[in-house]
Amino acid sequence: MAQYGKKASTKVRKAMHERKKGTLKSGKSGKKVKSRKQAIAIGLSEARKSGAKVPRKSKRAGKSKSAGKSKSTTRRKSTARSKSTGKTKK
């Protein structure tokens, strides 16, 4: 299990308080953050920038589940049918 440092928890706590007050804003757009998860993500991001002990972002972040599958499934087409349908012409 990943461990977070004290600095990281203080940054997240600060971001959560800002969100509650309604003063926390997102990066480029500057819109107010309403989501709890987004506030935590902003806090962890600020902690990373300041050099706190925070685990790396997962590589799958932002990807859909179907995009994560890398196995290629190729089907072979059979040119001749081995079984007949059971009906024969007379």
Protein Blocks (a to p, Z undefined) as FASTA:
>chain_A
ZZddfklmmmmmmmmmmmmnopaccfklopacfbfklmmmmmmmmmmmnopacddddfkg
oiafklmpmbdcdddddfbdfbdehiacZZ
